[in-house]
Amino acid sequence: ERPRDALVSRIPLFGEARRSAALGEFCRLLSLLVKYQVGLPEAVRLAAGSVGDVDLREACLELATRVEAGESLTEAATAIGRFPKDLLHLFHWADRGDDFSEGLQNASEVLSAQSRVHSHTLAIVCEPAVTIGIGVTVGLTVIALFMPLVKLLNDLS
């Protein structure tokens, strides 16, 4: 599953949309868990469990382990290096309770909006590409069907 996820993540626009959606979901769930005062390492671990992106899930589990070992959330996330800078700035607020929860909720909304923008852009870009691909395929098929007829007519004359 990991090699497939790594390959999908490298596809322009699609990988970005997928990553933004996964980060948005992680932030939304972490926000709820922090709001209801679940311990930070356990909250990160639980939020990671629901993320579909394997790379992000592994990074979150490593983050939870480092926080449990005594590192601050920001230090651990910076050391891991797989979180966007915007989230690293937000992680500074980890000791502020409701403010941190609200910040995570806002980050979730922003990341979800980014994911929607990437998805819409992908749809706009893919539509002409698919149309051209279908046209070329149909054209080549028609030519392939008529080539034996053309050859027969040339042989007869």
CNS distance restraints for C-alpha pairs under 8 A (distance, minus, plus):
assign (resid   1 and name CA) (resid   5 and name CA) 6.19 0.50 0.50
assign (resid   1 and name CA) (resid  54 and name CA) 7.74 0.50 0.50
assign (resid   2 and name CA) (resid   6 and name CA) 6.08 0.50 0.50
assign (resid   2 and name CA) (resid  54 and name CA) 6.31 0.50 0.50
assign (resid   2 and name CA) (resid  55 and name CA) 7.37 0.50 0.50
assign (resid   3 and name CA) (resid   7 and name CA) 6.17 0.50 0.50
assign (resid   4 and name CA) (resid   8 and name CA) 6.15 0.50 0.50
assign (resid   5 and name CA) (resid   9 and name CA) 5.98 0.50 0.50
assign (resid   5 and name CA) (resid  53 and name CA) 7.08 0.50 0.50
assign (resid   5 and name CA) (resid  54 and name CA) 6.85 0.50 0.50
assign (resid   5 and name CA) (resid  55 and name CA) 7.69 0.50 0.50
assign (resid   6 and name CA) (resid  10 and name CA) 6.60 0.50 0.50
assign (resid   6 and name CA) (resid  55 and name CA) 7.77 0.50 0.50
assign (resid   7 and name CA) (resid  11 and name CA) 7.05 0.50 0.50
assign (resid   8 and name CA) (resid  14 and name CA) 7.47 0.50 0.50
assign (resid   8 and name CA) (resid  15 and name CA) 5.81 0.50 0.50
assign (resid   9 and name CA) (resid  14 and name CA) 7.21 0.50 0.50
assign (resid   9 and name CA) (resid  15 and name CA) 3.88 0.50 0.50
assign (resid   9 and name CA) (resid  16 and name CA) 6.91 0.50 0.50
assign (resid   9 and name CA) (resid  18 and name CA) 7.35 0.50 0.50
assign (resid   9 and name CA) (resid  19 and name CA) 7.31 0.50 0.50
assign (resid  10 and name CA) (resid  15 and name CA) 5.62 0.50 0.50
assign (resid  11 and name CA) (resid  15 and name CA) 5.14 0.50 0.50
assign (resid  11 and name CA) (resid  16 and name CA) 7.93 0.50 0.50
assign (resid  12 and name CA) (resid  16 and name CA) 6.81 0.50 0.50
assign (resid  13 and name CA) (resid  17 and name CA) 5.96 0.50 0.50
assign (resid  13 and name CA) (resid 118 and name CA) 5.62 0.50 0.50
assign (resid  13 and name CA) (resid 119 and name CA) 7.22 0.50 0.50
assign (resid  13 and name CA) (resid 121 and name CA) 7.54 0.50 0.50
assign (resid  13 and name CA) (resid 122 and name CA) 6.05 0.50 0.50
assign (resid  14 and name CA) (resid  18 and name CA) 6.13 0.50 0.50
assign (resid  14 and name CA) (resid 118 and name CA) 7.09 0.50 0.50
assign (resid  14 and name CA) (resid 119 and name CA) 6.93 0.50 0.50
assign (resid  14 and name CA) (resid 122 and name CA) 6.78 0.50 0.50
assign (resid  15 and name CA) (resid  19 and name CA) 6.05 0.50 0.50
assign (resid  16 and name CA) (resid  20 and name CA) 6.05 0.50 0.50
assign (resid  16 and name CA) (resid 115 and name CA) 7.26 0.50 0.50
assign (resid  16 and name CA) (resid 118 and name CA) 6.91 0.50 0.50
assign (resid  17 and name CA) (resid  21 and name CA) 6.10 0.50 0.50
assign (resid  17 and name CA) (resid 114 and name CA) 7.11 0.50 0.50
assign (resid  17 and name CA) (resid 115 and name CA) 4.29 0.50 0.50
assign (resid  17 and name CA) (resid 116 and name CA) 7.07 0.50 0.50
assign (resid  17 and name CA) (resid 117 and name CA) 7.85 0.50 0.50
assign (resid  17 and name CA) (resid 118 and name CA) 5.11 0.50 0.50
assign (resid  17 and name CA) (resid 119 and name CA) 5.95 0.50 0.50
assign (resid  18 and name CA) (resid  22 and name CA) 6.19 0.50 0.50
assign (resid  18 and name CA) (resid  53 and name CA) 7.90 0.50 0.50
assign (resid  18 and name CA) (resid 115 and name CA) 6.83 0.50 0.50
assign (resid  19 and name CA) (resid  23 and name CA) 6.12 0.50 0.50
assign (resid  19 and name CA) (resid  53 and name CA) 7.19 0.50 0.50
assign (resid  19 and name CA) (resid 115 and name CA) 7.81 0.50 0.50
assign (resid  20 and name CA) (resid  24 and name CA) 5.96 0.50 0.50
assign (resid  20 and name CA) (resid 111 and name CA) 5.23 0.50 0.50
assign (resid  20 and name CA) (resid 112 and name CA) 6.43 0.50 0.50
assign (resid  20 and name CA) (resid 114 and name CA) 6.45 0.50 0.50
assign (resid  20 and name CA) (resid 115 and name CA) 5.13 0.50 0.50
assign (resid  21 and name CA) (resid  25 and name CA) 6.19 0.50 0.50
assign (resid  21 and name CA) (resid 111 and name CA) 6.44 0.50 0.50
assign (resid  21 and name CA) (resid 112 and name CA) 5.47 0.50 0.50
assign (resid  21 and name CA) (resid 114 and name CA) 7.99 0.50 0.50
assign (resid  21 and name CA) (resid 115 and name CA) 5.37 0.50 0.50
assign (resid  22 and name CA) (resid  26 and name CA) 6.17 0.50 0.50
assign (resid  22 and name CA) (resid  51 and name CA) 5.91 0.50 0.50
assign (resid  22 and name CA) (resid  52 and name CA) 6.57 0.50 0.50
assign (resid  22 and name CA) (resid  53 and name CA) 6.26 0.50 0.50
assign (resid  22 and name CA) (resid  56 and name CA) 7.70 0.50 0.50
assign (resid  23 and name CA) (resid  27 and name CA) 6.11 0.50 0.50
assign (resid  23 and name CA) (resid  56 and name CA) 7.77 0.50 0.50
assign (resid  23 and name CA) (resid 108 and name CA) 7.25 0.50 0.50
assign (resid  23 and name CA) (resid 111 and name CA) 6.75 0.50 0.50
assign (resid  24 and name CA) (resid  28 and name CA) 6.13 0.50 0.50
assign (resid  24 and name CA) (resid 107 and name CA) 6.96 0.50 0.50
assign (resid  24 and name CA) (resid 108 and name CA) 4.10 0.50 0.50
assign (resid  24 and name CA) (resid 109 and name CA) 6.76 0.50 0.50
assign (resid  24 and name CA) (resid 110 and name CA) 7.58 0.50 0.50
assign (resid  24 and name CA) (resid 111 and name CA) 4.89 0.50 0.50
assign (resid  24 and name CA) (resid 112 and name CA) 5.36 0.50 0.50
assign (resid  25 and name CA) (resid  29 and name CA) 6.21 0.50 0.50
assign (resid  25 and name CA) (resid  51 and name CA) 6.92 0.50 0.50
assign (resid  25 and name CA) (resid 108 and name CA) 6.55 0.50 0.50
assign (resid  25 and name CA) (resid 112 and name CA) 7.87 0.50 0.50
assign (resid  26 and name CA) (resid  30 and name CA) 5.99 0.50 0.50
assign (resid  26 and name CA) (resid  47 and name CA) 5.57 0.50 0.50
assign (resid  26 and name CA) (resid  48 and name CA) 6.52 0.50 0.50
assign (resid  26 and name CA) (resid  50 and name CA) 7.60 0.50 0.50
assign (resid  26 and name CA) (resid  51 and name CA) 6.30 0.50 0.50
assign (resid  26 and name CA) (resid 108 and name CA) 7.68 0.50 0.50
assign (resid  27 and name CA) (resid  31 and name CA) 5.89 0.50 0.50
assign (resid  27 and name CA) (resid  47 and name CA) 7.91 0.50 0.50
assign (resid  27 and name CA) (resid 104 and name CA) 5.27 0.50 0.50
assign (resid  27 and name CA) (resid 105 and name CA) 6.44 0.50 0.50
assign (resid  27 and name CA) (resid 107 and name CA) 6.72 0.50 0.50
assign (resid  27 and name CA) (resid 108 and name CA) 5.14 0.50 0.50
assign (resid  28 and name CA) (resid  32 and name CA) 6.48 0.50 0.50
assign (resid  28 and name CA) (resid 104 and name CA) 6.46 0.50 0.50
assign (resid  28 and name CA) (resid 105 and name CA) 5.38 0.50 0.50
assign (resid  28 and name CA) (resid 108 and name CA) 5.29 0.50 0.50
assign (resid  29 and name CA) (resid  33 and name CA) 6.27 0.50 0.50
assign (resid  29 and name CA) (resid  47 and name CA) 5.45 0.50 0.50
assign (resid  30 and name CA) (resid  34 and name CA) 6.00 0.50 0.50
assign (resid  30 and name CA) (resid  43 and name CA) 6.05 0.50 0.50
assign (resid  30 and name CA) (resid  44 and name CA) 6.30 0.50 0.50
assign (resid  30 and name CA) (resid  47 and name CA) 5.53 0.50 0.50
assign (resid  30 and name CA) (resid 101 and name CA) 7.67 0.50 0.50
assign (resid  30 and name CA) (resid 104 and name CA) 7.20 0.50 0.50
assign (resid  31 and name CA) (resid  35 and name CA) 5.99 0.50 0.50
assign (resid  31 and name CA) (resid 100 and name CA) 7.53 0.50 0.50
assign (resid  31 and name CA) (resid 101 and name CA) 4.46 0.50 0.50
assign (resid  31 and name CA) (resid 102 and name CA) 6.89 0.50 0.50
assign (resid  31 and name CA) (resid 103 and name CA) 7.95 0.50 0.50
assign (resid  31 and name CA) (resid 104 and name CA) 5.24 0.50 0.50
assign (resid  31 and name CA) (resid 105 and name CA) 5.69 0.50 0.50
assign (resid  32 and name CA) (resid  36 and name CA) 6.33 0.50 0.50
assign (resid  32 and name CA) (resid 101 and name CA) 6.98 0.50 0.50
assign (resid  33 and name CA) (resid  37 and name CA) 6.32 0.50 0.50
assign (resid  33 and name CA) (resid  38 and name CA) 5.45 0.50 0.50
assign (resid  33 and name CA) (resid  43 and name CA) 5.61 0.50 0.50
assign (resid  34 and name CA) (resid  38 and name CA) 5.63 0.50 0.50
assign (resid  34 and name CA) (resid  39 and name CA) 7.39 0.50 0.50
assign (resid  34 and name CA) (resid  40 and name CA) 6.99 0.50 0.50
assign (resid  34 and name CA) (resid  43 and name CA) 6.77 0.50 0.50
assign (resid  34 and name CA) (resid  97 and name CA) 6.91 0.50 0.50
assign (resid  34 and name CA) (resid  98 and name CA) 7.78 0.50 0.50
assign (resid  34 and name CA) (resid 100 and name CA) 7.80 0.50 0.50
assign (resid  34 and name CA) (resid 101 and name CA) 5.82 0.50 0.50
assign (resid  35 and name CA) (resid  97 and name CA) 6.97 0.50 0.50
assign (resid  35 and name CA) (resid  98 and name CA) 6.14 0.50 0.50
assign (resid  35 and name CA) (resid 101 and name CA) 5.58 0.50 0.50
assign (resid  37 and name CA) (resid  97 and name CA) 7.94 0.50 0.50
assign (resid  38 and name CA) (resid  42 and name CA) 6.78 0.50 0.50
assign (resid  38 and name CA) (resid  43 and name CA) 5.75 0.50 0.50
assign (resid  39 and name CA) (resid  43 and name CA) 5.89 0.50 0.50
assign (resid  40 and name CA) (resid  44 and name CA) 6.07 0.50 0.50
assign (resid  40 and name CA) (resid  64 and name CA) 7.66 0.50 0.50
assign (resid  40 and name CA) (resid  67 and name CA) 7.75 0.50 0.50
assign (resid  41 and name CA) (resid  45 and name CA) 6.18 0.50 0.50
assign (resid  41 and name CA) (resid  63 and name CA) 7.87 0.50 0.50
assign (resid  41 and name CA) (resid  64 and name CA) 4.51 0.50 0.50
assign (resid  41 and name CA) (resid  65 and name CA) 6.99 0.50 0.50
assign (resid  41 and name CA) (resid  67 and name CA) 5.94 0.50 0.50
assign (resid  41 and name CA) (resid  68 and name CA) 5.71 0.50 0.50
assign (resid  42 and name CA) (resid  46 and name CA) 6.05 0.50 0.50
assign (resid  42 and name CA) (resid  64 and name CA) 7.03 0.50 0.50
assign (resid  43 and name CA) (resid  47 and name CA) 6.04 0.50 0.50
assign (resid  44 and name CA) (resid  48 and name CA) 5.97 0.50 0.50
assign (resid  44 and name CA) (resid  60 and name CA) 6.41 0.50 0.50
assign (resid  44 and name CA) (resid  61 and name CA) 7.23 0.50 0.50
assign (resid  44 and name CA) (resid  63 and name CA) 7.51 0.50 0.50
assign (resid  44 and name CA) (resid  64 and name CA) 5.68 0.50 0.50
assign (resid  45 and name CA) (resid  49 and name CA) 6.34 0.50 0.50
assign (resid  45 and name CA) (resid  60 and name CA) 6.69 0.50 0.50
assign (resid  45 and name CA) (resid  61 and name CA) 5.64 0.50 0.50
assign (resid  45 and name CA) (resid  64 and name CA) 5.86 0.50 0.50
assign (resid  46 and name CA) (resid  50 and name CA) 7.12 0.50 0.50
assign (resid  47 and name CA) (resid  51 and name CA) 6.96 0.50 0.50
assign (resid  48 and name CA) (resid  56 and name CA) 7.62 0.50 0.50
assign (resid  48 and name CA) (resid  57 and name CA) 5.01 0.50 0.50
assign (resid  48 and name CA) (resid  58 and name CA) 7.88 0.50 0.50
assign (resid  48 and name CA) (resid  60 and name CA) 5.58 0.50 0.50
assign (resid  48 and name CA) (resid  61 and name CA) 6.54 0.50 0.50
assign (resid  49 and name CA) (resid  57 and name CA) 6.79 0.50 0.50
assign (resid  51 and name CA) (resid  56 and name CA) 7.31 0.50 0.50
assign (resid  51 and name CA) (resid  57 and name CA) 5.99 0.50 0.50
assign (resid  52 and name CA) (resid  57 and name CA) 7.39 0.50 0.50
assign (resid  53 and name CA) (resid  57 and name CA) 6.11 0.50 0.50
assign (resid  54 and name CA) (resid  58 and name CA) 6.18 0.50 0.50
assign (resid  55 and name CA) (resid  59 and name CA) 6.25 0.50 0.50
assign (resid  56 and name CA) (resid  60 and name CA) 6.08 0.50 0.50
assign (resid  56 and name CA) (resid  82 and name CA) 7.49 0.50 0.50
assign (resid  57 and name CA) (resid  61 and name CA) 6.20 0.50 0.50
assign (resid  58 and name CA) (resid  62 and name CA) 6.18 0.50 0.50
assign (resid  59 and name CA) (resid  63 and name CA) 6.04 0.50 0.50
assign (resid  59 and name CA) (resid  80 and name CA) 6.88 0.50 0.50
assign (resid  59 and name CA) (resid  82 and name CA) 6.69 0.50 0.50
assign (resid  60 and name CA) (resid  64 and name CA) 6.17 0.50 0.50
assign (resid  61 and name CA) (resid  65 and name CA) 6.29 0.50 0.50
assign (resid  62 and name CA) (resid  66 and name CA) 6.20 0.50 0.50
assign (resid  62 and name CA) (resid  80 and name CA) 7.74 0.50 0.50
assign (resid  63 and name CA) (resid  67 and name CA) 6.14 0.50 0.50
assign (resid  63 and name CA) (resid  73 and name CA) 7.40 0.50 0.50
assign (resid  63 and name CA) (resid  76 and name CA) 5.84 0.50 0.50
assign (resid  63 and name CA) (resid  77 and name CA) 6.19 0.50 0.50
assign (resid  63 and name CA) (resid  80 and name CA) 7.35 0.50 0.50
assign (resid  64 and name CA) (resid  68 and name CA) 6.07 0.50 0.50
assign (resid  65 and name CA) (resid  69 and name CA) 6.27 0.50 0.50
assign (resid  66 and name CA) (resid  70 and name CA) 6.62 0.50 0.50
assign (resid  66 and name CA) (resid  71 and name CA) 5.78 0.50 0.50
assign (resid  66 and name CA) (resid  76 and name CA) 5.89 0.50 0.50
assign (resid  67 and name CA) (resid  71 and name CA) 4.83 0.50 0.50
assign (resid  67 and name CA) (resid  72 and name CA) 5.89 0.50 0.50
assign (resid  67 and name CA) (resid  73 and name CA) 5.98 0.50 0.50
assign (resid  67 and name CA) (resid  76 and name CA) 6.61 0.50 0.50
assign (resid  71 and name CA) (resid  75 and name CA) 6.23 0.50 0.50
assign (resid  71 and name CA) (resid  76 and name CA) 5.96 0.50 0.50
assign (resid  72 and name CA) (resid  76 and name CA) 6.13 0.50 0.50
assign (resid  73 and name CA) (resid  77 and name CA) 6.08 0.50 0.50
assign (resid  73 and name CA) (resid  91 and name CA) 5.95 0.50 0.50
assign (resid  73 and name CA) (resid  92 and name CA) 7.30 0.50 0.50
assign (resid  73 and name CA) (resid  94 and name CA) 6.91 0.50 0.50
assign (resid  74 and name CA) (resid  78 and name CA) 6.00 0.50 0.50
assign (resid  74 and name CA) (resid  88 and name CA) 5.82 0.50 0.50
assign (resid  74 and name CA) (resid  89 and name CA) 7.64 0.50 0.50
assign (resid  74 and name CA) (resid  91 and name CA) 5.26 0.50 0.50
assign (resid  74 and name CA) (resid  92 and name CA) 5.81 0.50 0.50
assign (resid  75 and name CA) (resid  79 and name CA) 6.11 0.50 0.50
assign (resid  76 and name CA) (resid  80 and name CA) 6.23 0.50 0.50
assign (resid  77 and name CA) (resid  81 and name CA) 6.20 0.50 0.50
assign (resid  77 and name CA) (resid  82 and name CA) 7.38 0.50 0.50
assign (resid  77 and name CA) (resid  83 and name CA) 6.51 0.50 0.50
assign (resid  77 and name CA) (resid  88 and name CA) 6.72 0.50 0.50
assign (resid  78 and name CA) (resid  82 and name CA) 7.91 0.50 0.50
assign (resid  78 and name CA) (resid  83 and name CA) 7.56 0.50 0.50
assign (resid  78 and name CA) (resid  88 and name CA) 6.96 0.50 0.50
assign (resid  83 and name CA) (resid  87 and name CA) 6.58 0.50 0.50
assign (resid  83 and name CA) (resid  88 and name CA) 6.89 0.50 0.50
assign (resid  84 and name CA) (resid  88 and name CA) 6.55 0.50 0.50
assign (resid  85 and name CA) (resid  89 and name CA) 6.35 0.50 0.50
assign (resid  86 and name CA) (resid  90 and name CA) 6.43 0.50 0.50
assign (resid  87 and name CA) (resid  91 and name CA) 6.05 0.50 0.50
assign (resid  87 and name CA) (resid 107 and name CA) 7.68 0.50 0.50
assign (resid  88 and name CA) (resid  92 and name CA) 6.95 0.50 0.50
assign (resid  89 and name CA) (resid  93 and name CA) 7.90 0.50 0.50
assign (resid  90 and name CA) (resid  94 and name CA) 7.62 0.50 0.50
assign (resid  90 and name CA) (resid 100 and name CA) 7.37 0.50 0.50
assign (resid  90 and name CA) (resid 103 and name CA) 6.82 0.50 0.50
assign (resid  90 and name CA) (resid 104 and name CA) 7.41 0.50 0.50
assign (resid  91 and name CA) (resid 100 and name CA) 7.76 0.50 0.50
assign (resid  93 and name CA) (resid  97 and name CA) 7.92 0.50 0.50
assign (resid  93 and name CA) (resid  99 and name CA) 7.23 0.50 0.50
assign (resid  93 and name CA) (resid 100 and name CA) 5.28 0.50 0.50
assign (resid  94 and name CA) (resid 100 and name CA) 5.62 0.50 0.50
assign (resid  95 and name CA) (resid 100 and name CA) 7.37 0.50 0.50
assign (resid  96 and name CA) (resid 100 and name CA) 5.56 0.50 0.50
assign (resid  97 and name CA) (resid 101 and name CA) 6.28 0.50 0.50
assign (resid  98 and name CA) (resid 102 and name CA) 6.05 0.50 0.50
assign (resid  99 and name CA) (resid 103 and name CA) 6.02 0.50 0.50
assign (resid 100 and name CA) (resid 104 and name CA) 6.11 0.50 0.50
assign (resid 101 and name CA) (resid 105 and name CA) 6.24 0.50 0.50
assign (resid 102 and name CA) (resid 106 and name CA) 6.21 0.50 0.50
assign (resid 103 and name CA) (resid 107 and name CA) 6.08 0.50 0.50
assign (resid 104 and name CA) (resid 108 and name CA) 6.04 0.50 0.50
assign (resid 105 and name CA) (resid 109 and name CA) 6.42 0.50 0.50
assign (resid 106 and name CA) (resid 110 and name CA) 6.30 0.50 0.50
assign (resid 107 and name CA) (resid 111 and name CA) 6.04 0.50 0.50
assign (resid 108 and name CA) (resid 112 and name CA) 6.02 0.50 0.50
assign (resid 109 and name CA) (resid 113 and name CA) 6.13 0.50 0.50
assign (resid 110 and name CA) (resid 114 and name CA) 6.20 0.50 0.50
assign (resid 111 and name CA) (resid 115 and name CA) 6.16 0.50 0.50
assign (resid 112 and name CA) (resid 116 and name CA) 6.28 0.50 0.50
assign (resid 113 and name CA) (resid 117 and name CA) 6.23 0.50 0.50
assign (resid 114 and name CA) (resid 118 and name CA) 6.19 0.50 0.50
assign (resid 115 and name CA) (resid 119 and name CA) 6.11 0.50 0.50
assign (resid 116 and name CA) (resid 120 and name CA) 6.09 0.50 0.50
assign (resid 117 and name CA) (resid 121 and name CA) 6.09 0.50 0.50
assign (resid 118 and name CA) (resid 122 and name CA) 6.03 0.50 0.50
assign (resid 119 and name CA) (resid 123 and name CA) 6.26 0.50 0.50
assign (resid 120 and name CA) (resid 124 and name CA) 6.27 0.50 0.50
assign (resid 121 and name CA) (resid 125 and name CA) 6.17 0.50 0.50
assign (resid 122 and name CA) (resid 126 and name CA) 5.90 0.50 0.50
assign (resid 123 and name CA) (resid 127 and name CA) 6.10 0.50 0.50
assign (resid 124 and name CA) (resid 128 and name CA) 7.62 0.50 0.50
assign (resid 125 and name CA) (resid 129 and name CA) 6.88 0.50 0.50
assign (resid 126 and name CA) (resid 130 and name CA) 5.95 0.50 0.50
assign (resid 127 and name CA) (resid 131 and name CA) 6.20 0.50 0.50
assign (resid 128 and name CA) (resid 132 and name CA) 6.07 0.50 0.50
assign (resid 129 and name CA) (resid 133 and name CA) 6.08 0.50 0.50
assign (resid 130 and name CA) (resid 134 and name CA) 6.11 0.50 0.50
assign (resid 131 and name CA) (resid 135 and name CA) 6.16 0.50 0.50
assign (resid 132 and name CA) (resid 136 and name CA) 6.14 0.50 0.50
assign (resid 133 and name CA) (resid 137 and name CA) 6.16 0.50 0.50
assign (resid 134 and name CA) (resid 138 and name CA) 6.08 0.50 0.50
assign (resid 135 and name CA) (resid 139 and name CA) 5.98 0.50 0.50
assign (resid 136 and name CA) (resid 140 and name CA) 6.04 0.50 0.50
assign (resid 137 and name CA) (resid 141 and name CA) 6.12 0.50 0.50
assign (resid 138 and name CA) (resid 142 and name CA) 6.16 0.50 0.50
assign (resid 139 and name CA) (resid 143 and name CA) 6.21 0.50 0.50
assign (resid 140 and name CA) (resid 144 and name CA) 6.02 0.50 0.50
assign (resid 141 and name CA) (resid 145 and name CA) 6.15 0.50 0.50
assign (resid 142 and name CA) (resid 146 and name CA) 6.30 0.50 0.50
assign (resid 143 and name CA) (resid 147 and name CA) 6.02 0.50 0.50
assign (resid 144 and name CA) (resid 148 and name CA) 7.67 0.50 0.50
assign (resid 145 and name CA) (resid 149 and name CA) 7.78 0.50 0.50
assign (resid 146 and name CA) (resid 150 and name CA) 6.23 0.50 0.50
assign (resid 147 and name CA) (resid 151 and name CA) 6.12 0.50 0.50
assign (resid 148 and name CA) (resid 152 and name CA) 6.08 0.50 0.50
assign (resid 149 and name CA) (resid 153 and name CA) 6.18 0.50 0.50
assign (resid 150 and name CA) (resid 154 and name CA) 6.16 0.50 0.50
assign (resid 151 and name CA) (resid 155 and name CA) 6.12 0.50 0.50
assign (resid 152 and name CA) (resid 156 and name CA) 6.17 0.50 0.50
assign (resid 153 and name CA) (resid 157 and name CA) 6.36 0.50 0.50
